[in-house]
Amino acid sequence: MLDFLGDLKRTHMCGALRASDAGSPVVLMGWVNRRRDLGNIIFLDLRDRSGITQIVITAEAGAAMHAKAETVRSEFVVAVIGHVKLRDASTINKNIPTGEVEVVADELRILNDCKPLPFSVSDTDIANEEVRLKYRYLDLRRPEMHANIALRHRVTLAIREYLNSQGFYEIETPFMTRSTPEGARDYLVPSRVHPGEFYALPQSPQIFKQILMISGFDKYFQIARCFRDEDLRADRQPEFTQIDLEITFARPEIVFAVVEGFLTAALKTVGVDLQTPFPQMSYDQAIREYGIDKPDMRLPKMTDVSSAFAPENLATLNVDPSLPIVAIVTPNVGELSRKERDDIKPLFGDRKDAKVFEDLKRLEKSFPDAVAKIRELTQAHADDLIVIVAAAKATEAGSQNPGAPSNPVLVGRGVSSEQPITPDGESTAPGAPSLSAASADDRVGSKPRLSNRERELYGIAGQLRLALGQKYSAKHGAFAKKDYRFLWVTDFPMFEWDETEKTWNAAHHPFTSPHDEDMDKLESDPGAVRALAYDVVLNGTELGSGSIRIHRQDIQSIIFKALGMSPEEQQARFGFFLEALQYGTPPHGGIALGLDRIVMILAGADSLREVIPFPKTAKAIDLMMDAPTPVSDKQLRELGIGVVVPKRNA
């Protein structure tokens, strides 16, 4: 028989009691975390979000109350009226903040019972994530999940309070707006009032926040919900939360200072004091030194060691002399056996466009001067692993003599490392695109600061750098400590060439302003134009992207033209915005950071699903709500919609 709460009011949270509360009357309410029945005495560990207090029910409390306590099980909801008592010294629990006291119960009310649980909320590791998501209301009771959601609250509050202190207005923008594709697919909302027409859920508040700057609000922010219909992975969800802001008369350094300020406030919630300003790095530098535009700076940067090799060395090694030769340093790996070196090979894969030299000592036998120079250029220590990545010669990448002797220094070879290096090429697997093939940039005649071939080679080396860093993480220890390496990456390319469509696309979004000094290249040489765009990166994760926006209608029209939009298409998609730009639009800029990602990193979680209260699965399914679901024919008729379900292949 369950009890009613009546007019009973809680006096304390379960995690609030201390030794100074001894003798005080209390009313506690919560869930039974555990029950221990010792016969004449029953202990209940009572839990709420603040912590746990031990409840003691003795035989002196009466037979009826003792019998009631015997019926209690895990996750029953109860109220306890009693008084605080100091524990005996021998029974103090130093593992919990309330461990010096217990509550002797005078009255016990069972407010609700609980079915047998699909898993224990005390479990720290539940293997089946689908069960967790189906019973999310139970999963969220777990202390780990409570800690993550509490952290999310503290981080959000710290950011909100900082931005308010800097004069920002928090302004909401619409959820139902028009479809303006921004890279991912829109979630569409059919209109019953306007049959055949649709709203779209916002992928970001981009246009609205720019209009707020046109409207004179000067500084805007929003903890904004955004929606993108895209394939999911560990750090993506179909609906997510952004810290969105925009500033009038902004330059990049103004935006940087604001972001560094609120990130400093956010990290103080976990006891971390950030050093500002964050270092800055151009996109080109990031690609050259890390092979990626979101560098993880906890590992050493890559080094171009082309100068270490004489031309005849490169000819012997069948290396393309026109492209960089990249050295990757992984700290404290120590001496590797032949088998351990062989284990590096699958990380690189079978490629025909690039080579890896994973045995530096073997290379040193034939090229001692080159290896000495490599050690000097990389400044590697004796126990550091050095791996070299280079482009294969065009003739080698394009064709191979199947009978040529194998080279043991290169990936995928099986010859003894005691044999000398020969000028004969390696046997490589077909299928990978060749670095030596003509690039899109070569064909369209633009002059990028990095050619496509260079970007591809640096990208190959960058992937191997990260793979080696993960493989030997226990040895170098760079990922184990809480080392938050923030970075600004700047000067991204304004445009990217789409080889399939034979057209330029905006690398950021079409409202990003070019550098002033690159304006004259917009139509003559789009590939050489730099954008006033920037990313903030933390430990290899892009936290957010932003840019200085275009505030002039004439420049915006040129950008749209460079992207292949006709005047008619410009008017159809963005006519209202182009018109707004003609009514005294000030210079402005901003950024959006992923709140979910920030909390995920600070919580040390592996997935966004660990820090979002009600996430979707990798298939965009809400298992708890069983969504999405079909809707009734009546609802579809009201919307004027017919549904065609594609046939699945048998």
N, C-alpha and C positions, 0 to 999 in steps of 0.2 A: 504494500500500500504506500503510495507516494504522498509526500507532504506538500502543502502549499507554502509559498514564500511569505504570504501575508504582508504585514507591514515591517518585516524584519529588514534592517539596513546593515550593510557591511561597514565595519569600523576600520579595518586594515586590509591591505593586500597581503597575500600569503608570503611574499618575499620581503616584507617590510619590518618584521619583528626582530628586535635585538635584546641583548641582556638588560638594557635600560628599561625595557617594557615589562620586566618581571613584576607580577602581582596585578597587572592591569586586566580589566575585563575586556574581551574582544569578541567580535562576530566575524568569522571568516567564511568565505564562499569560494567554491572552485570544484575542480575535478579530482577524483581519487587517483593519484598516480600509482600507488601500490598499497596493498593491505597485508599486514602481518598479524596473524592470530597466534598468540602464545598461551591461549587458554583463558586465564583470569584477566589478561590484559590484551587489548587489541590496539595496534598502531595503524594509523592512516597517514600516508604522505599526501597532503592536500596541496594541489597545484593551481596556480593561475599564471598569467603572463609574467608576473614579477618574480616568481620563484616558488619554493616549496617550504611548508611548515609541517612539522610532525605533530599529529594529533594523538592524544593518549585517551583511551576509553578503558576505565578500570571497572572491576566488579562492583566497587562502591557506588558507581553511577546508577545502579539498579539493573535488575534482570531484563526488563523490557528494552532499555537502551542498549544493553550488551547484546541482546538477541538481534536488535535492529542492525547493529554494527557488523554482526556476523553475516548478514545478507549483502553487505556492500561488496562491490567488485570494481575492478579497474574501469575508469572513465565514468563511474557514477557521478552525478552532480549533487553535491551536498552543501548544507550550511551547518556551521558548528558555532555554538555559543559556549564560551568557556573562559578560562583565565590563563595568563601566561605564567609559566614556571621555569626557573633555571634548571638546566639538566645537571645531573651529577657529572663531576669532572671526567669520570671514566666513560661517559656516554656522549660527550661532546663530539659533534660531527664537523670537522674542520673543512669539509669539502663544500659546504653550502653556507651562505651568509647568515642564515637563521639557525645555524648548528648549535648555538649555545642555549637555545630555549626550546620549549615545546608547549603546546596548548592542551591543558586538561579539560576535556569536554564535559559540560554540564547538560547540554542538549544537542541532539543530532537530528537534522531534518534531511531526508532523502528527497531531493527536488526532481530528480529524474534518474532512470536506470540506463543501461547501455547493453546493446546486443553484443554477442561475441565479435571481437574485432578481427578485421582482415589482416591486420598487422599491429604490433605493439607500438604505441606512440613513443615509447621509451627507446625503441631501436634507433641506433645511430646510422645504420647502413641497411637500407631496404633495396634489394636487388631489382625488383620489378617496378620500374618507373610508371608503367601503365596503371598498376594497382594504386600507386601513390596518387596519380592524377585523377583516377576515378573517385577515390575517397579523399579528395583534396582537403575537405574540412577536417579530416583526421590528421592528414599529413601536416597541415598547418599548425596543429597542436604541438608538434615535436619541437623541442627547445632549439634545434638548429634552424628550423624555419622561422620560429619566433624571432630569433636573433637577426636573421637576414631581413625580415620585414621591419623590425625595429631600426636596423641600420639604415634601411631605405628611407624611413621616416626622418631620421636625424639628418641624413645627407640632404634630403629635399628641403627640410626646414632651414638648414644652414645656408643653402644656396638662395632660398627665397628671402631670408633675412638680409643677406649680404646685398643682393640686388636692390632690395627696398632701400637700404642705407645709401646706395649710390644714385638714388633718384629715379629708378626704373618704375614704370607703371606695369602692373600685371593685368593684361587685357586678354579676354577670351576671344577666339576667332571661330567661325562656323565649322561644324562637322559636315553639313550638307552643302556642297559647292559644285562647281562645274568640273568636268573632266578635263584636266590639262596634263597629259602624260608626262611623267618626270623620270622615266627609265623603267620602273616596275609597272605592273598592271594595276589599274585602279579597282577598288571595290565599288561597285555601282549600286545605287539605290533607286529603284523605279518610282516614278511619280504617278500616283493615282489621279491627281488633279489634272495632270498634263500627260495623257496616255502616249506611250511611245517615247517619252523623254526620261532622262535619268539625271540624278545627282551623282556625285562621286564623293566618297570619304577622302579626306585630305591625306596625301602622302607627306605633306609638311604644310605649315601655314605660310609658305614662301611669299605668295603674292599679297596676302592680307597684311603681313608685317611690313612689307614695303609700302603698301597703301597707308598704313598707320604713320609711317614717316612722312609721306606726302601730306598727311592730315595734321602734322605738326606736333605729334606726341613725344618727339625727341628721343625718348628711351623706352623701349618696350621689352617685356619678357613674358614668357608663359611656360608653365610646365605642361607641355602640349601632348595630347594623344594623337598618334599618327597611324596610318593604315597603308600597308603595301601587300599586294597579292603576288608574292614571290616564293620561290622554293626556299625552304627553311634549312637552318643549320644551328649549331650550338649557340651562336651569338645573333640569331635572327628570330623574330616573331612577327606574325602578320599584323598585330597591333602592338605598338610600343610607345615609349614616352621619351620626349625630347626636352632638353632645356633650351628653349628657343629665345633668341634675343636679337634686337636690331637697334642701331644707334645712328642718329642724324649727325652729319658732318664728321663721319668716322674715317680714320685711316687704320691700316692693319694694326699698328702698335697700340691704338686706343682699344680695339677689340681684344687684343692680347692681354692688356692689363686688366680688363674686366674679367676675362675668363680665368686668368691666374688668380685673381682675387677670390672668386667664388669657389674655385677648386681648392685653394688654401683653406677656406672656411670648411669645405666639405671634408677634407682629409684630417682636419683637427678633430672631427668626431670620432676618428679611430686612433687618435694620439700621434698623428704624423704631422711634422712641421715641414712644409715645402720651402725649398729655396727658389726664389724668383729674382729676376725674370727667367723663364724657361729658355734653354738654348734654341737657336733657330738654324734651319738647314734648308737650302733650296732643293727642289725636286730632283734636279740633275745630280746634286751632291749625294742625296739619299740613294739614288739608283746606283751611282758609282761606288759608294762605300758600303752599301747594305743590300743592294739588289732588289729593293722594295721601297715603296713610298710611305711605309709605316714602320720605320726601323725599330728593332729591339736593341737598344744601346747597352744592354747588360752584357753583351758579348762584344769582343773586339770587332772593329770595322774591317772590311776587306781592303786589300792593297793591290794596286796595279803594279806587277813586278816585271812588266815587259822589258824594262831597261836592264834586267839581270841577264838577259839572253842575247848572245850574239846571233846575227842572221843565220849563220851555219848551224847553230844549236836548234833554231826553230825549224830549219829544213830537215834536220835529222829527226826531230820529233813530229814532223808533219803537222805543225801548228800554223794557223793562219796569222801572218805577221801584221796584218792590217787591223786586227782587233785586240783588245786588251787581254792580258794574261793575269788572272785574278788569284791572289793568295788568300786563303781562309785560315784564320788562326782560332783554334779552340783551346782554351787554357787548361793546364794541369791534367792532360789526358795521360801523360806518361808513355812508357814504351809499349808498343802494340805487337802482338804476335802476328804471324802470317794470317792465321784465321781471323783475328780481330781486324786486320786490314781488309781482308776479303769481305767482312761484314759491312764495310763502308760502301761497297759496290752497289748493292741494291738501293741505297739511298740516292744514288745518282741515276741509276737506270741505264738501260741500253740505248744509247743515243748515237746518231750518225753525224750530228752537227757540232758536238763538243766532246772534249776529252777531260778526264780527271786523272791527276797524278797523286795517288794517295800514299805512296811510299817515297818519302823525301830522301831517306838514306839510300835507297836504290838509285834515285835520280842523281844523288851526289857522287856516286861511283863514276858516272860518265861526265858529269858537269859540275865539278867541285866549285869552280869560281861562281857559277850561276847560283848555286844553292847558298854559298856564303853571302852573296849579295841579297838573296831573298830573305835570309835571316836578318840581315841588316835593315832592309826596307820595312819588314814587318815588325821589327823589334820584339820578336818572339822569345820567350824564355825556353830553357832547355827541356822542360817537361811539356811544352805546348805542342799540340798537333798542328802541323801545317799541311794543307791540301791545296793543290793547284788545279784551277779550271781554265781551259783554253779552248778556243774554237778550232775545229778541224779544218785543214786546208780544203779549199773548194773542190779540188779533184778527189780528195779522200772522202769528203762528205757526200759527193755525188755518186761515186762508184768505188768499189773495193775489189781487190783481187782476193777471192775466197781462199786461195792457197797461201796467202802471205803469212809469214811467221807472226805469232801473237806477241804483243808487248806487255810484259808483266806489270809495268808501272801504271798502265791505263786500266780503266774500269772494265771488268768482264773478262780479263785475261786469265789463263791458267798456267803460264810458264813460270818456272822457278825464278825467284827474285835474284838469284845469283848470276843469271845470264846477263851479258851486257846488252844495253839498248842498241837496237839496230834502226836504220832509217826506214825500214819497212813499216807499213801502216798497220792499224788494228782492224780486227774484224768487228763490224758494228751491225746492230740489228736495224732493218729497214723500218720505215713508218713515221719517224719523227721528222718534222719539217726542218729543212736545212737552214742554218744560220747564214750560209753563203748565198742563199737565194736573194734575188733582188727584192728590196723592201717596198712597201707602199710609198714611203717617203721618197725613195729613189725615183719612183715612177711619176709622182705628181710634181716633182721638182721643188719641193719645199726644202728649207734648210734648218732642220731641228738641231737643237744643241746636242742631242744624243740621237744617233741614227737608230732605226728599228733594230738593226743587227746588234748594236752595242747594248741596247735595252734588253734584248733577248738573252745575250750572253751574261750580262750582269744579273738578270733574273734567274737564270739557271744556277749561277754561283750562289745567289742569295738564298734560294731554296735549299741548296746543300748546306749552307752555313747554318740555317735554322735546324735542319735535320740533325746535323752533327751536334749542335747545341743541346738538342733534346736527348740524343743518344747518350751523351757523356755528361748529362746534367748532374749526376751524383758525384762526378769527379771535380767539376769546376764550381759547383754549388751556387752559381749566379742566380738561379731561379728559386732557391730555397728561402733566401732571406727577403724581408719586405723592403725591396729596393725599388722605389717608384721613380722611373726615369721618364720625365715628361719632355716633349719636344714639339716645336712648331716646324712643320714642313711648308715651304712657301714656293711661289713662282711656278705653279703647275702649268703645263701646256694649256693653252686656251681651247684648242680643238684636238680631236682624235679622228684619224682617218678610218672610215669603215670600208674595208676592201670589198665586202660583199655588195654593199649598196653603192659603192664608188662615190661616197660623199663624206663631208666633214660633219662630225657631231660635237656638241658641246661637251668638253671633258668634265665640267662641273655642272652648271646649268646655264640656260641661255641668258640669264639676267646678270651674269658675272661680268665685271668690267675688266677690259684689258689694261695692261700697263700703259700709261700715257705715251711713253716713248715708242710703243709698238703699234699705235693706232694706224700708222701709215702702211702697215703690213696686213691689215685685216683682209683686204681683197687680193693683194698681190702675192702674199706668202703666209697663208693661215697657219702652217705648221710651225712657224717661227715665233708666233705670238704667245707671250706669257700672260697668264691670267693673274689678277689680283685676288687669288684664291689661296687658302691656307687650311691646313689640317692640324689638329692637336692630337698627338699620339702619346700613348702610355705603354711602355714595355711591349711594343709590337702590335698594339691594338689601336685602331683609329677610334678615338672617342668622339670626334666631331669634325665637321667641315663648315667652312664659311667663306665669305668673299666680300669685297667691296662691290656694290651693285652699280649697274648702269643707271644714271639719272637723267640722261638726255635721250629724247626720242630719236634724233638723227643717228646716234651711235647704236641704239637698240635695233633700229631698222637695218643698219649695216650688218650687225651680228646675225639677225634672222636671215638676211640675204646670203651671208657666208655659209649658213647652215642649210641653204637650199630651199628656204621658204619663199614662196611667191608672195607679192603684196596681198593677194586675196586670202591666202592661207594665214598670213600674219593677222589680218583683220578678223578672220573667222575665229582664230584661237585666242588672240591677245588684244583684240581691238580696244576693249575697255581700258586695258593697261597702257597701251600706247597713247591713248587719249589722255589718261591721267598724267603721263609724263610731260604733257604740254602745259600743265597748270602749276608751274612753279615748284617742280620736284627738287628737293635739296639733295646733295651728295649724301649717301648713307651706306652702311654696311652692317654685317652681323654674322651670326654663327648659330649652329644648332649642335648640341652634344647629346649623346645617348645616355640618359639617366640610368637605364637598365644596365648598360655596360659598365658604367662607373661603379655602381653598387656591386655588380658581379665580381669585379676585380678586387674591390675593397673587402668583400666577404670571402675571397679565396675560392669562389664557386667555379665549377666547370661549365655551367650552362646558365643561360638567362632564366630558365624555368625554375632555378633555385631562388631567384630574387623577385620574381613576379608572382603575386598571390594566385592568380587564376590564368595560367598560361595555356597555350595550345601545344599539341604534340607536333612532331616533325611533319605530320601529314595535315596540319592545320585543323585538328579535331579537338574540341573541348570534351574530354571524356566524362567529366562530372555532369555537365549539362546535356550531354549527348547531342552536341551541335557540330556541324550544321545538320538540319533535318529537312525533309520535304514539307511543303506547306499545302494547305487545302486547295482544291480546285476553285472554291469560292474566292479565296484570296487572290489567286492568279487571274480569275475573270475580272475582278475589280481593278486589277492593274493592267489588264489587256495584254497579258503575257502568256505565251505557250512555251512549254518546256520540252526540249528535245534532248534526250539522254543518249550520248554516243554509245554505240554498241561496243562491248568489250570483245577483244579477240578471244576465240575459244582456246 
